Amino acid sequence: MKILIVEDDEDSRVLLEYALTSNGYEVECACDGKLGLAKAQKNRPDLIISDILMPEMDGYGLCKAVKEDEQLCTIPFIFYTATYTDPNDKKLAMDLGASKFLVKPMEINALFVEIENTLEKYQAEISSSTKKTHKKEIELQKGYSEVLAKKLDQKVHQLKEEQKRLEKSEKKYRRLVEVLREDYFFYSHDKSGFFSYISPSIYNVLGYTPEQFHLNFTTYLTDSEINKKALIKTEQSRKGIKQSTYELEIYHKNGSIHRLEVTEEPIIGNDNQIETIEGIAHDITKRVTAEKELAKFQERLQQSQKMEAIGTLAGGIAHDFNNILMPIFVFTEMIMSKLEKNSKERKNAQSVLLCAQRAKDLVKQILTFSRNNKEEKKKIFLQQQISEALKLLRASIPTTIKIRQSIDKNCSPISANPIQMHQIIMNLCTNAYQAIPNKGIMAISLSEINISSDTDIAKFNLQKGKYLRLEVSDNGIGIEKENLKKIFDPYFTTKPKDKGTGLGLSVIHGIVKDHSGHITVYSEPGQGTTFHVYFPTIMSKRDKNKSQLSENISGGNEHILLVDDDEIIVKIEKQQLENLGYQVTALTCSLKAAEIFQKAPQKFDLIITDMTMPNNTGAELSQELLKVRPSIPIILCTGFSDLIDREEALSLGVKEYLMKPFGKNEMARVVRKVLDNSKSDGLI
């Protein structure tokens, strides 16, 4: 008997095919109604079993097409579905000419009974559709049909008996071992671990044919910790103890490592002894890889969120800290102005001023790293950057690690982003000292070299010219050769999970390339690591350092409206400006400042306002005052602001953007510059 199965669900189709084939039927399959009709027309079946909901053509459409086809109309048609179970669905099926409407799931024996009944009815009524035109033919064939039906009964009975024998003798093979998906394979092995059967699908999973995979399975296992646990599970299975699903790592034929999820069960014979151990292995390598990538992504996301939180905190700290530094700058300058030039007290005050400047730079660096602030490239002396970075590093590096310096103080300047240069130095030095387990030496050097030979140009992929060479080395644990090629890849790290993100060297590599430079690394395991970074120099002489106190400080007699919500800052700035000869109206309320200005806008020659204030920000106050008097020059001051930067401030009509903390000289210079420019433009 030929049976055509039309079912779009692969698992259901395979199960039904296996069951019918095992029971002696010749089976052909189709995954939709359109394909099923084509197969029926090409090779006429004795019975069609069809699902309802399918692509291309559903079961109803298929049944209708079959019953309208003169060659196929007498074929019995069984609907076997779990999709439509409404009584109207069954009625429609029967109206279309279906022989049966069966609902999934059914016991396999019950399904066989329905199939047999349908075929018996078909044999008895095979020519009923032509009853009116072929009555004599029906009578002639009646006896034949009865005989055929009896024969069919006998055959069905024989098949049932045969099925029982097959179920008894082939119990372990009644799984769908030959039609497992490409990431599964079925196996059985004895208590010693030697395989007696492996399904062909193992080739899709591990690249072996069943014949190749005949040795003890431990031959293919890796030495990972997970396999030690897996072997314990397998040993328990050999003793007849059913185990929960476990995982193991195994070599693919191509040498790659795959992760398998294994479910095993010992098969006990009639003598209560273990006959064999059967199992299904599922290749979960892709899933495990995806889970690891997801974990990395989540870790990076958490790190990003931490940095965002740190940035928010840093912004608040920066604003308050810069306001705290303001009086230190101003009062120290005032003290210095009243002391003799070479006195000990003046030198002490100068040290205080330098420390305050260092604190200001430190706040700027914190903001840059935590908020990704941008800073344009400019002429810098890398030796100064190294000196400042080492001052910060010394406090965090263990005293057991010595720092050796060889810095050429006469090196030419380079065009670079100073914050990014600081980042490179800090990162390379941090990596160096972290690579030293206990005692050791971290060395940093800077020299100027000339790249002119074709060999060097090809080696470093650089243009001819003079370069600074920054060298950072350590005598730590070193880097394995296989890792050196990946060391600049994003997210690659040899550090423990909580010690590194794998972003540092990748970011450094990008910064160096952005500065038309080159970076190399040399390392030997157990000997240490050396990084060389090359930056092109620029033809420029070193700027002479000018002391702020040596500048000629110019004042004036103009009237200035000063606004800052911090009373101490207002007091300091007012005193500074008055010492320079200016008239100052100082306020701590932006609303009050707007009110006073609106009453007499021509009274003032300049507005100096803080950015971060209650009620109205400095930007909002500036816009309000510019509406009243568009020509009024404004200087916007801030310790830190997330709301506005220099470019945005100038676009609003503000003449200058001044970052706190600033000293008397800087304030005097900026105020005078703005007033003079406004006068020359005819604004005041």
C-alpha positions in Angstrom: 0.0 0.0 0.0 1.3 3.4 -1.0 0.4 6.3 1.4 1.1 9.9 0.7 1.8 12.1 3.8 1.2 15.8 3.3 2.5 17.7 6.4 4.5 20.9 6.7 5.8 20.2 10.3 9.0 18.2 9.8 9.0 16.5 13.2 5.3 15.3 12.7 6.0 14.2 9.1 9.1 12.2 10.1 7.4 10.5 13.0 4.4 9.5 10.9 6.6 8.3 8.1 8.7 6.2 10.5 5.6 4.6 12.1 4.0 3.7 8.7 7.2 2.5 7.2 7.8 0.3 10.2 4.3 -1.2 9.7 5.0 -2.2 6.2 3.6 0.7 4.2 5.3 2.3 1.3 5.4 6.0 2.2 6.0 9.2 0.2 6.0 12.7 1.8 5.3 16.3 0.8 5.6 19.4 2.9 2.6 21.3 1.4 -0.6 20.7 -0.6 0.8 21.9 -3.9 3.7 19.5 -3.8 1.5 16.8 -2.5 -0.9 17.1 -5.4 2.0 17.0 -7.9 3.3 13.8 -6.3 -0.1 12.2 -6.3 -0.6 12.9 -10.0 2.8 11.5 -10.8 2.6 8.4 -8.6 -1.0 7.6 -7.6 -1.2 6.6 -3.9 -3.7 4.3 -2.2 -4.3 6.7 0.7 -3.6 10.4 1.4 -3.1 11.6 5.0 -2.9 15.4 5.2 -2.6 18.2 7.7 -4.9 21.3 7.2 -2.8 24.5 7.8 0.1 24.5 5.3 1.8 27.0 3.0 1.2 27.1 -0.8 -2.0 25.0 -0.6 -3.7 24.0 2.6 -5.3 20.6 3.3 -8.8 21.7 2.3 -7.5 22.9 -1.1 -5.6 19.7 -1.6 -8.7 17.6 -0.8 -10.8 19.6 -3.2 -8.2 19.3 -5.9 -7.9 15.5 -5.4 -11.7 14.9 -5.6 -12.0 17.0 -8.7 -9.2 15.0 -10.5 -10.7 12.1 -12.5 -7.6 10.0 -11.9 -7.4 10.7 -8.1 -11.0 11.2 -7.0 -11.5 7.7 -5.6 -8.4 7.9 -3.4 -9.5 7.9 0.3 -8.4 11.1 2.1 -7.7 11.4 5.8 -7.3 14.7 7.6 -4.9 14.3 10.6 -4.5 17.6 12.3 -4.2 19.5 15.5 -4.8 22.9 14.0 -8.5 23.0 13.3 -10.7 21.2 15.9 -14.0 23.1 15.5 -17.0 20.9 14.4 -17.4 23.2 11.4 -13.9 22.3 10.3 -14.7 18.6 10.4 -18.0 19.2 8.5 -16.2 21.1 5.8 -13.6 18.3 5.5 -16.3 15.6 5.1 -18.3 17.8 2.6 -15.2 18.0 0.5 -15.0 14.2 0.3 -12.7 13.3 3.1 -12.9 9.8 4.5 -11.8 10.6 8.0 -11.1 13.6 10.2 -8.6 12.7 12.9 -7.3 14.9 15.7 -3.7 14.8 16.9 -2.2 13.3 18.9 -3.4 9.7 18.6 -1.9 6.5 19.9 -0.1 4.8 17.0 -2.2 1.7 17.2 -5.4 3.7 17.2 -4.2 5.5 14.1 -3.4 2.2 12.4 -7.0 1.1 13.1 -8.4 4.2 11.5 -6.2 3.7 8.5 -7.2 0.1 8.1 -10.9 1.0 8.5 -10.5 3.6 5.8 -8.8 1.3 3.4 -11.4 -1.4 4.0 -14.1 1.0 3.3 -12.2 2.2 0.2 -11.9 -1.4 -1.1 -15.6 -2.0 -0.5 -16.7 1.2 -2.2 -13.8 1.8 -4.6 -16.2 2.4 -7.5 -19.1 4.0 -5.7 -18.5 7.4 -7.4 -19.4 5.8 -10.7 -22.3 3.7 -9.4 -25.0 5.2 -11.7 -23.1 4.6 -14.9 -21.4 1.3 -14.1 -23.9 -0.8 -12.1 -23.0 -4.0 -13.9 -19.3 -3.4 -13.4 -19.9 -3.0 -9.7 -21.7 -6.3 -9.5 -18.9 -8.0 -11.3 -16.4 -6.5 -9.0 -18.3 -7.0 -5.8 -17.1 -10.5 -5.3 -13.6 -9.4 -6.1 -13.8 -6.6 -3.5 -15.0 -8.9 -0.8 -12.1 -11.3 -1.5 -9.7 -8.4 -1.6 -11.1 -7.1 1.7 -10.5 -10.4 3.4 -7.0 -10.6 2.0 -6.5 -7.1 3.3 -7.7 -8.2 6.8 -5.3 -11.1 6.7 -2.5 -8.9 5.6 -3.2 -6.3 8.3 -3.3 -9.1 10.9 0.1 -10.4 9.6 1.5 -6.9 9.8 0.4 -6.4 13.4 2.1 -9.7 14.4 5.2 -8.6 12.5 5.1 -5.2 14.2 5.0 -6.9 17.6 8.0 -9.0 16.8 9.9 -5.9 15.5 9.1 -3.9 18.6 10.4 -6.7 20.8 13.6 -7.4 18.8 14.4 -3.8 17.7 13.5 -1.9 20.8 16.6 0.3 20.9 16.2 1.3 17.3 12.6 2.6 17.5 14.0 6.1 17.9 14.3 8.4 15.0 18.0 8.0 14.9 18.4 8.3 11.2 16.4 11.5 10.8 17.8 13.6 13.6 18.5 17.3 12.9 22.0 18.3 11.8 23.0 19.3 15.4 22.0 15.9 17.0 23.2 12.4 16.8 22.2 9.2 18.6 24.6 6.6 19.9 24.9 3.5 22.0 27.9 2.0 23.7 28.8 -0.8 26.0 29.9 -0.5 29.7 33.5 -0.2 28.5 32.7 2.9 26.4 33.1 1.3 23.0 30.4 2.4 20.5 28.1 -0.3 19.1 26.0 2.2 17.1 26.3 5.8 16.0 23.7 7.5 13.8 24.9 8.9 10.5 24.0 12.5 11.6 27.3 12.5 13.6 28.9 13.5 10.4 27.0 16.8 10.5 27.9 17.4 14.1 31.6 16.3 14.4 32.7 15.5 10.8 33.2 11.8 11.4 31.4 9.0 9.7 30.0 6.3 12.1 32.7 4.0 10.9 35.4 6.5 11.8 34.0 7.1 15.2 34.5 3.6 16.6 37.1 4.1 19.4 36.5 4.7 23.1 34.8 8.1 23.2 37.3 9.4 25.8 39.8 9.5 22.9 37.9 12.5 21.5 37.5 14.5 24.7 39.4 17.6 25.6 41.3 18.0 28.9 38.8 20.7 30.1 37.4 20.7 33.6 33.9 20.2 32.3 34.9 16.8 30.9 36.0 15.6 34.3 32.5 16.1 35.6 31.1 14.4 32.4 33.2 11.3 32.9 31.7 11.0 36.4 28.2 11.1 34.9 29.2 8.5 32.3 30.6 6.2 34.9 27.3 6.4 36.8 25.4 5.5 33.6 27.6 2.4 33.2 26.5 1.3 36.7 22.9 1.6 35.6 22.2 4.9 37.3 20.2 7.2 35.1 21.8 10.7 34.9 20.6 14.2 34.3 21.6 16.0 31.1 25.2 17.0 31.2 27.7 18.8 28.9 31.1 17.9 27.6 33.7 19.2 25.2 34.9 17.1 22.2 37.1 17.6 19.2 35.6 18.0 15.8 37.5 16.1 13.0 38.9 19.5 11.8 40.4 20.1 15.3 37.9 22.6 16.6 36.3 22.1 20.0 32.6 21.6 20.2 30.3 21.6 23.2 27.8 18.8 23.4 24.7 18.5 25.6 24.3 14.8 26.4 21.3 12.8 27.7 22.1 9.1 28.5 20.1 6.2 29.7 21.2 2.7 30.6 19.1 0.0 28.9 18.4 -2.9 31.3 17.8 -6.4 29.8 15.5 -9.1 31.0 18.2 -10.4 33.3 18.4 -7.0 35.0 21.8 -6.5 33.6 22.9 -3.5 31.5 22.6 -4.4 27.8 23.8 -1.1 26.5 23.9 2.7 27.2 22.0 4.8 24.8 22.3 8.6 24.4 21.4 11.6 22.4 24.1 14.3 21.9 23.1 17.8 21.0 25.7 20.2 19.6 25.2 23.4 21.6 28.5 25.1 20.5 26.7 28.0 18.8 24.4 28.5 21.8 27.3 28.5 24.2 29.3 30.9 22.0 26.2 33.2 21.8 25.8 33.1 25.6 29.4 34.0 26.1 29.1 36.9 23.6 25.9 38.0 25.4 27.7 37.9 28.7 30.5 40.0 27.3 28.0 42.5 25.9 26.2 42.7 29.2 29.5 43.3 31.0 30.4 46.0 28.5 27.0 47.6 28.9 27.4 47.5 32.7 30.9 49.1 32.3 29.4 51.7 30.0 26.6 52.5 32.6 29.3 52.7 35.3 31.2 55.2 33.2 28.1 57.2 32.6 27.4 57.3 36.3 31.0 58.2 37.0 30.7 61.0 34.4 27.6 62.4 36.1 29.4 62.3 39.4 32.5 63.8 38.0 30.6 66.7 36.5 29.1 67.6 39.9 32.5 67.2 41.6 34.2 69.3 38.9 31.8 72.2 39.4 32.2 72.3 43.1 35.9 71.6 43.1 36.6 74.3 40.6 34.7 76.8 42.7 36.8 75.7 45.7 40.0 76.3 43.7 38.9 79.8 42.7 39.8 81.5 46.1 43.1 79.5 46.2 44.1 80.9 42.9 43.0 84.5 43.6 44.2 84.9 47.1 47.5 83.2 46.4 48.1 85.6 43.6 47.1 88.5 45.9 49.6 87.3 48.5 52.4 86.8 45.9 51.8 90.4 44.6 52.7 91.8 48.1 55.8 89.6 48.7 59.3 90.3 47.6 60.3 88.5 44.4 62.9 86.2 45.7 61.6 85.7 49.2 61.0 82.3 50.7 57.4 83.1 51.4 56.8 84.0 47.7 58.3 80.7 46.6 56.0 78.9 49.0 53.0 80.8 47.6 54.2 79.9 44.1 54.2 76.2 45.1 50.6 76.6 46.3 49.7 78.1 42.9 51.4 75.3 41.0 49.5 72.7 43.1 46.2 74.5 42.4 47.0 74.5 38.7 47.8 70.8 38.9 44.4 70.2 40.6 42.7 72.2 37.9 44.4 70.0 35.2 43.5 66.8 37.1 39.8 67.8 37.1 40.0 68.5 33.4 41.5 65.1 32.8 38.8 63.4 34.9 36.1 65.1 32.9 37.7 64.2 29.6 38.0 60.5 30.4 34.6 60.1 32.1 32.6 62.2 29.7 34.5 61.7 26.5 35.1 65.4 26.1 36.7 66.4 22.9 39.9 68.5 22.7 41.5 69.5 19.5 45.1 68.7 18.6 47.7 71.4 19.4 51.4 71.7 19.9 52.6 69.9 22.9 55.8 68.7 24.4 55.4 65.0 25.2 58.2 65.1 27.8 55.9 67.3 29.9 53.0 64.9 29.5 55.2 62.0 30.7 56.3 64.0 33.7 52.8 64.8 34.7 51.5 61.3 34.1 54.3 59.7 36.2 53.5 62.0 39.1 50.0 60.6 39.1 51.2 57.0 38.6 53.7 57.0 41.4 51.0 57.0 44.0 49.3 53.9 42.6 52.4 51.8 41.7 53.6 49.4 44.4 56.9 50.5 46.0 58.3 47.1 45.1 58.3 48.3 41.4 61.1 50.7 40.4 60.5 53.3 37.7 63.4 54.1 35.4 63.2 57.2 33.3 65.3 58.3 30.3 63.5 61.4 29.0 65.2 63.7 26.4 64.0 67.1 27.6 65.1 68.7 24.3 62.7 66.6 22.1 60.7 68.6 19.5 57.0 69.2 20.0 54.3 67.2 18.3 50.8 68.1 17.2 48.5 66.0 19.4 45.5 65.9 21.6 47.1 66.3 25.1 44.4 64.3 26.8 44.8 61.4 24.4 48.6 61.5 24.9 48.1 61.3 28.6 45.8 58.4 28.1 48.4 56.5 26.1 51.1 57.1 28.7 48.9 56.1 31.6 47.5 53.0 29.8 50.9 51.6 28.7 52.5 52.3 32.1 49.5 50.7 33.9 49.8 47.6 31.8 53.5 47.5 32.4 53.4 47.6 36.2 50.4 45.2 36.3 52.4 42.7 34.3 55.0 42.6 37.1 53.9 40.0 39.8 56.0 41.3 42.7 59.3 43.1 42.4 60.4 44.4 39.1 61.3 47.4 36.9 59.1 49.6 34.7 61.1 51.7 32.3 59.9 54.7 30.2 62.0 56.6 27.7 61.5 59.3 25.1 63.9 60.2 22.3 63.9 61.8 18.9 64.9 59.7 15.9 65.1 60.2 12.2 63.4 57.8 9.8 65.0 58.0 6.4 65.9 54.6 5.1 63.6 52.6 2.9 63.9 49.7 5.3 62.6 51.8 8.2 59.8 53.3 6.1 58.6 49.9 5.0 59.0 48.5 8.6 57.0 51.2 10.3 54.8 52.2 7.4 55.7 55.9 8.1 56.8 58.8 6.0 60.3 60.1 6.1 61.1 62.6 8.8 61.8 63.1 12.5 59.8 61.2 15.1 59.5 60.9 18.8 59.9 57.4 20.1 58.1 56.6 23.3 59.3 53.4 24.9 57.5 51.7 27.8 58.9 48.3 29.0 58.7 45.9 31.9 60.4 42.7 33.1 57.1 41.0 33.9 55.3 37.9 32.8 55.4 38.7 29.1 52.8 37.8 26.4 52.4 34.5 24.6 53.2 34.5 20.9 49.7 33.5 19.8 48.3 36.5 21.7 50.6 39.1 20.3 48.7 39.1 16.9 45.5 39.8 18.7 46.7 42.3 21.3 45.3 45.3 19.5 41.9 43.6 18.7 38.9 45.2 20.5 37.8 43.4 23.7 40.8 41.0 23.6 42.5 40.8 26.9 44.9 38.4 28.7 43.9 39.9 32.1 41.5 38.3 34.5 37.8 39.0 34.0 37.7 41.8 36.7 41.0 43.3 35.7 40.6 44.3 32.0 38.0 45.1 29.3 40.2 44.5 26.3 39.7 48.1 25.1 42.8 49.9 26.3 45.3 48.8 23.6 42.6 48.9 20.9 41.9 52.5 21.8 45.6 53.3 21.9 46.1 51.8 18.5 43.3 54.0 17.1 44.7 57.1 18.8 48.2 56.5 17.4 46.9 56.0 13.9 44.8 59.1 14.2 48.1 61.0 15.0 49.9 59.6 11.9 52.0 57.4 14.2 52.9 53.8 14.7 53.0 51.3 17.6 54.9 48.1 17.9 55.2 45.5 20.6 57.8 42.9 21.5 57.4 40.3 24.2 58.9 37.0 25.4 57.0 34.9 28.0 58.7 35.3 31.3 61.0 38.1 30.0 58.7 41.1 29.8 57.2 43.3 27.2 58.3 46.5 25.3 56.0 48.9 23.5 57.4 51.5 21.0 55.2 54.4 19.9 56.2 56.8 17.2 54.8 60.3 16.6 55.9 62.8 13.9 57.4 66.0 15.2 56.5 69.5 14.1 59.0 72.2 13.2 58.5 74.6 16.1 60.7 76.1 18.8 59.8 75.6 22.4 57.6 78.4 23.7 59.2 80.3 26.5 57.4 80.0 29.8 55.9 83.2 30.8 55.0 83.8 34.4 51.6 85.2 34.9 52.9 87.7 37.3 55.3 89.1 34.7 52.5 90.1 32.4 51.4 93.6 32.3 48.0 93.6 33.9 45.6 96.2 32.3 42.5 97.4 34.1 39.9 100.0 33.4 37.0 102.0 34.7 34.1 100.4 32.9 30.9 99.3 34.8 30.6 95.5 35.1 27.5 93.5 36.1 28.8 90.4 37.9 26.4 87.4 38.6 27.3 84.2 40.5 25.1 82.2 42.9 28.2 81.4 45.1 28.8 84.3 47.5 32.5 83.5 48.0 33.1 83.5 44.2 31.2 86.8 43.8 33.2 88.4 46.6 36.5 87.2 45.1 35.8 88.3 41.6 34.4 91.6 42.7 37.5 92.3 44.7 39.7 91.3 41.7 37.8 93.6 39.3 37.8 96.5 41.7 41.5 96.2 42.2 41.8 96.6 38.5 39.8 99.8 38.6 36.5 98.6 37.4 33.1 99.6 38.8 31.3 96.4 39.8 27.7 95.6 40.6 27.8 92.1 42.1 24.7 89.9 42.5 24.0 86.2 43.6 20.5 86.0 41.9 20.0 85.8 38.2 16.4 87.0 38.4 17.6 90.1 40.3 20.3 90.7 37.8 17.9 90.6 34.9 15.6 93.0 36.7 18.4 95.6 37.4 19.7 95.3 33.8 16.2 95.8 32.3 15.8 99.1 34.3 19.1 100.6 33.1 20.6 98.5 30.2 23.0 101.4 29.1 24.4 101.6 32.6 26.6 98.5 32.1 29.6 98.0 29.8 30.0 94.2 30.4 28.2 91.2 31.9 30.1 88.4 33.7 27.8 85.5 34.6 28.2 82.0 36.0 26.6 79.2 34.0 25.2 76.9 36.7 22.7 78.9 38.8 19.2 78.4 40.2 16.2 80.0 38.5 18.0 80.9 35.2 21.3 79.4 33.9 23.9 81.7 32.7 23.0 80.9 29.1 19.3 81.7 29.7 20.2 85.0 31.5 22.5 85.9 28.6 19.8 85.4 26.0 17.3 87.4 28.1 19.8 90.3 28.5 20.7 90.2 24.8 17.1 90.7 23.9 17.1 93.9 25.9 20.4 95.1 24.5 21.9 93.0 21.7 25.2 94.8 21.8 26.1 94.1 25.4 29.3 92.0 25.7 28.9 88.9 27.9 31.5 86.6 29.5 30.1 83.2 30.5 32.0 81.4 33.3 31.6 77.9 34.5 33.3 75.3 36.7 31.6 72.6 34.6 28.5 72.3 32.5 26.8 69.5 30.7 24.4 71.9 29.1 26.8 74.1 27.0 30.3 74.2 25.7 32.4 77.1 24.3 31.1 76.6 20.7 27.5 76.7 21.8 28.1 79.7 24.1 29.6 81.8 21.4 26.8 80.9 19.0 24.3 82.4 21.5 26.1 85.8 21.3 28.4 85.4 24.3 31.8 87.0 23.6 34.0 84.7 25.8 33.7 81.3 27.6 35.9 81.2 30.7 36.6 77.9 32.6 37.0 78.1 36.4 39.2 78.3 38.3 41.1 81.3 36.9 43.5 83.7 38.4 43.6 87.5 38.5 45.8 87.7 35.4 43.6 85.5 33.2 40.5 87.4 34.3 42.1 90.8 33.7 43.3 89.7 30.2 39.9 88.3 29.1 37.9 91.2 30.5 40.2 93.8 28.9 40.2 91.8 25.6 36.3 91.7 25.4 35.9 95.4 26.3 38.5 96.5 23.8 37.0 94.4 21.0 33.5 95.7 21.8 34.8 99.3 21.7 36.5 98.8 18.4 33.4 97.2 17.0 31.3 100.2 18.2 29.2 98.1 20.6 29.9 100.2 23.7 
